[in-house]
């Protein structure tokens, strides 16, 4: 299965059935990390 690294927690996460339609747009491993993104700088 494809995997990505969460930019907030730096942990790998793998493809899930619920992300089947929008895997290309998925950036965060969880809703928690999605909400926490404003507290972390993701700019490089």
Jmol script that loads the backbone (N, CA, C; Angstrom):
load data "model"
ATOM      1  N   UNK A   1       0.830  -1.200   0.000  1.00  0.00           N
ATOM      2  CA  UNK A   1       0.000   0.000   0.000  1.00  0.00           C
ATOM      3  C   UNK A   1       0.867   1.252   0.000  1.00  0.00           C
ATOM      4  N   UNK A   2       0.403   2.306  -0.668  1.00  0.00           N
ATOM      5  CA  UNK A   2       1.171   3.556  -0.656  1.00  0.00           C
ATOM      6  C   UNK A   2       1.193   4.173   0.743  1.00  0.00           C
ATOM      7  N   UNK A   3       2.237   4.923   1.009  1.00  0.00           N
ATOM      8  CA  UNK A   3       2.329   5.588   2.307  1.00  0.00           C
ATOM      9  C   UNK A   3       2.858   7.006   2.132  1.00  0.00           C
ATOM     10  N   UNK A   4       2.631   7.816   3.148  1.00  0.00           N
ATOM     11  CA  UNK A   4       3.101   9.206   3.184  1.00  0.00           C
ATOM     12  C   UNK A   4       3.602   9.491   4.591  1.00  0.00           C
ATOM     13  N   UNK A   5       4.313  10.613   4.733  1.00  0.00           N
ATOM     14  CA  UNK A   5       4.775  11.073   6.043  1.00  0.00           C
ATOM     15  C   UNK A   5       3.919  12.277   6.444  1.00  0.00           C
ATOM     16  N   UNK A   6       3.384  12.222   7.630  1.00  0.00           N
ATOM     17  CA  UNK A   6       2.581  13.336   8.137  1.00  0.00           C
ATOM     18  C   UNK A   6       3.505  14.519   8.444  1.00  0.00           C
ATOM     19  N   UNK A   7       3.219  15.707   7.905  1.00  0.00           N
ATOM     20  CA  UNK A   7       4.096  16.863   8.145  1.00  0.00           C
ATOM     21  C   UNK A   7       4.042  17.391   9.582  1.00  0.00           C
ATOM     22  N   UNK A   8       3.044  17.009  10.351  1.00  0.00           N
ATOM     23  CA  UNK A   8       2.913  17.480  11.724  1.00  0.00           C
ATOM     24  C   UNK A   8       3.662  16.577  12.697  1.00  0.00           C
ATOM     25  N   UNK A   9       3.356  15.281  12.660  1.00  0.00           N
ATOM     26  CA  UNK A   9       3.965  14.363  13.637  1.00  0.00           C
ATOM     27  C   UNK A   9       5.150  13.583  13.072  1.00  0.00           C
ATOM     28  N   UNK A  10       5.415  13.729  11.785  1.00  0.00           N
ATOM     29  CA  UNK A  10       6.547  13.069  11.122  1.00  0.00           C
ATOM     30  C   UNK A  10       6.452  11.543  11.134  1.00  0.00           C
ATOM     31  N   UNK A  11       5.263  11.008  11.303  1.00  0.00           N
ATOM     32  CA  UNK A  11       5.072   9.556  11.294  1.00  0.00           C
ATOM     33  C   UNK A  11       4.522   9.121   9.943  1.00  0.00           C
ATOM     34  N   UNK A  12       4.900   7.924   9.507  1.00  0.00           N
ATOM     35  CA  UNK A  12       4.340   7.414   8.255  1.00  0.00           C
ATOM     36  C   UNK A  12       2.900   6.941   8.453  1.00  0.00           C
ATOM     37  N   UNK A  13       2.095   7.111   7.425  1.00  0.00           N
ATOM     38  CA  UNK A  13       0.745   6.549   7.444  1.00  0.00           C
ATOM     39  C   UNK A  13       0.443   5.983   6.067  1.00  0.00           C
ATOM     40  N   UNK A  14      -0.384   4.952   6.029  1.00  0.00           N
ATOM     41  CA  UNK A  14      -0.647   4.245   4.777  1.00  0.00           C
ATOM     42  C   UNK A  14      -2.043   4.541   4.253  1.00  0.00           C
ATOM     43  N   UNK A  15      -2.214   4.238   2.976  1.00  0.00           N
ATOM     44  CA  UNK A  15      -3.482   4.416   2.286  1.00  0.00           C
ATOM     45  C   UNK A  15      -4.606   3.707   3.024  1.00  0.00           C
ATOM     46  N   UNK A  16      -5.751   4.363   3.087  1.00  0.00           N
ATOM     47  CA  UNK A  16      -6.941   3.761   3.692  1.00  0.00           C
ATOM     48  C   UNK A  16      -8.092   3.836   2.706  1.00  0.00           C
ATOM     49  N   UNK A  17      -9.014   2.912   2.832  1.00  0.00           N
ATOM     50  CA  UNK A  17     -10.174   2.854   1.931  1.00  0.00           C
ATOM     51  C   UNK A  17     -10.931   4.182   1.899  1.00  0.00           C
ATOM     52  N   UNK A  18     -11.060   4.841   3.047  1.00  0.00           N
ATOM     53  CA  UNK A  18     -11.811   6.104   3.088  1.00  0.00           C
ATOM     54  C   UNK A  18     -11.126   7.219   2.292  1.00  0.00           C
ATOM     55  N   UNK A  19      -9.814   7.045   2.000  1.00  0.00           N
ATOM     56  CA  UNK A  19      -9.075   8.042   1.225  1.00  0.00           C
ATOM     57  C   UNK A  19      -8.965   7.661  -0.247  1.00  0.00           C
ATOM     58  N   UNK A  20      -9.707   6.628  -0.664  1.00  0.00           N
ATOM     59  CA  UNK A  20      -9.598   6.100  -2.021  1.00  0.00           C
ATOM     60  C   UNK A  20      -9.780   7.184  -3.083  1.00  0.00           C
ATOM     61  N   UNK A  21     -10.757   8.057  -2.895  1.00  0.00           N
ATOM     62  CA  UNK A  21     -11.084   9.074  -3.904  1.00  0.00           C
ATOM     63  C   UNK A  21     -10.155  10.291  -3.874  1.00  0.00           C
ATOM     64  N   UNK A  22      -9.549  10.579  -2.719  1.00  0.00           N
ATOM     65  CA  UNK A  22      -8.749  11.807  -2.622  1.00  0.00           C
ATOM     66  C   UNK A  22      -7.369  11.594  -2.000  1.00  0.00           C
ATOM     67  N   UNK A  23      -6.753  10.458  -2.238  1.00  0.00           N
ATOM     68  CA  UNK A  23      -5.430  10.158  -1.667  1.00  0.00           C
ATOM     69  C   UNK A  23      -4.411  11.233  -2.018  1.00  0.00           C
ATOM     70  N   UNK A  24      -4.489  11.788  -3.222  1.00  0.00           N
ATOM     71  CA  UNK A  24      -3.526  12.810  -3.643  1.00  0.00           C
ATOM     72  C   UNK A  24      -3.613  14.061  -2.764  1.00  0.00           C
ATOM     73  N   UNK A  25      -4.774  14.324  -2.194  1.00  0.00           N
ATOM     74  CA  UNK A  25      -4.960  15.524  -1.375  1.00  0.00           C
ATOM     75  C   UNK A  25      -4.737  15.290   0.116  1.00  0.00           C
ATOM     76  N   UNK A  26      -4.635  14.031   0.529  1.00  0.00           N
ATOM     77  CA  UNK A  26      -4.454  13.720   1.951  1.00  0.00           C
ATOM     78  C   UNK A  26      -3.045  14.121   2.379  1.00  0.00           C
ATOM     79  N   UNK A  27      -2.951  14.942   3.442  1.00  0.00           N
ATOM     80  CA  UNK A  27      -1.645  15.402   3.923  1.00  0.00           C
ATOM     81  C   UNK A  27      -1.363  14.952   5.351  1.00  0.00           C
ATOM     82  N   UNK A  28      -2.423  14.777   6.136  1.00  0.00           N
ATOM     83  CA  UNK A  28      -2.258  14.499   7.563  1.00  0.00           C
ATOM     84  C   UNK A  28      -2.753  13.102   7.910  1.00  0.00           C
ATOM     85  N   UNK A  29      -2.131  12.488   8.909  1.00  0.00           N
ATOM     86  CA  UNK A  29      -2.466  11.112   9.276  1.00  0.00           C
ATOM     87  C   UNK A  29      -3.779  11.022  10.047  1.00  0.00           C
ATOM     88  N   UNK A  30      -4.213  12.131  10.625  1.00  0.00           N
ATOM     89  CA  UNK A  30      -5.414  12.092  11.462  1.00  0.00           C
ATOM     90  C   UNK A  30      -6.062  13.471  11.532  1.00  0.00           C
ATOM     91  N   UNK A  31      -7.269  13.503  12.046  1.00  0.00           N
ATOM     92  CA  UNK A  31      -7.943  14.787  12.258  1.00  0.00           C
ATOM     93  C   UNK A  31      -7.188  15.613  13.290  1.00  0.00           C
ATOM     94  N   UNK A  32      -6.610  14.932  14.249  1.00  0.00           N
ATOM     95  CA  UNK A  32      -5.837  15.635  15.284  1.00  0.00           C
ATOM     96  C   UNK A  32      -4.677  16.406  14.659  1.00  0.00           C
ATOM     97  N   UNK A  33      -3.926  15.760  13.786  1.00  0.00           N
ATOM     98  CA  UNK A  33      -2.803  16.438  13.135  1.00  0.00           C
ATOM     99  C   UNK A  33      -3.295  17.529  12.186  1.00  0.00           C
ATOM    100  N   UNK A  34      -4.419  17.296  11.560  1.00  0.00           N
ATOM    101  CA  UNK A  34      -4.985  18.314  10.682  1.00  0.00           C
ATOM    102  C   UNK A  34      -5.314  19.584  11.469  1.00  0.00           C
ATOM    103  N   UNK A  35      -5.878  19.415  12.652  1.00  0.00           N
ATOM    104  CA  UNK A  35      -6.193  20.574  13.505  1.00  0.00           C
ATOM    105  C   UNK A  35      -4.935  21.210  14.074  1.00  0.00           C
ATOM    106  N   UNK A  36      -3.908  20.413  14.311  1.00  0.00           N
ATOM    107  CA  UNK A  36      -2.677  20.912  14.931  1.00  0.00           C
ATOM    108  C   UNK A  36      -1.761  21.605  13.928  1.00  0.00           C
ATOM    109  N   UNK A  37      -2.073  21.543  12.651  1.00  0.00           N
ATOM    110  CA  UNK A  37      -1.172  22.073  11.626  1.00  0.00           C
ATOM    111  C   UNK A  37      -0.850  23.546  11.814  1.00  0.00           C
ATOM    112  N   UNK A  38      -1.775  24.306  12.382  1.00  0.00           N
ATOM    113  CA  UNK A  38      -1.538  25.734  12.572  1.00  0.00           C
ATOM    114  C   UNK A  38      -0.503  26.011  13.664  1.00  0.00           C
ATOM    115  N   UNK A  39      -0.262  25.036  14.536  1.00  0.00           N
ATOM    116  CA  UNK A  39       0.727  25.210  15.601  1.00  0.00           C
ATOM    117  C   UNK A  39       2.127  24.824  15.165  1.00  0.00           C
ATOM    118  N   UNK A  40       2.221  24.165  14.005  1.00  0.00           N
ATOM    119  CA  UNK A  40       3.516  23.726  13.497  1.00  0.00           C
ATOM    120  C   UNK A  40       3.796  24.403  12.171  1.00  0.00           C
ATOM    121  N   UNK A  41       5.017  24.763  11.962  1.00  0.00           N
ATOM    122  CA  UNK A  41       5.401  25.360  10.691  1.00  0.00           C
ATOM    123  C   UNK A  41       5.682  24.249   9.686  1.00  0.00           C
ATOM    124  N   UNK A  42       4.925  24.242   8.591  1.00  0.00           N
ATOM    125  CA  UNK A  42       5.142  23.226   7.564  1.00  0.00           C
ATOM    126  C   UNK A  42       5.858  23.820   6.361  1.00  0.00           C
ATOM    127  N   UNK A  43       6.141  25.121   6.400  1.00  0.00           N
ATOM    128  CA  UNK A  43       6.844  25.770   5.294  1.00  0.00           C
ATOM    129  C   UNK A  43       8.322  25.403   5.321  1.00  0.00           C
ATOM    130  N   UNK A  44       8.876  25.253   4.122  1.00  0.00           N
ATOM    131  CA  UNK A  44      10.296  24.889   4.041  1.00  0.00           C
ATOM    132  C   UNK A  44      11.110  26.015   3.450  1.00  0.00           C
TER     133      UNK A  44
END
end "model"
wireframe off; spacefill off
backbone 0.3
color backbone group
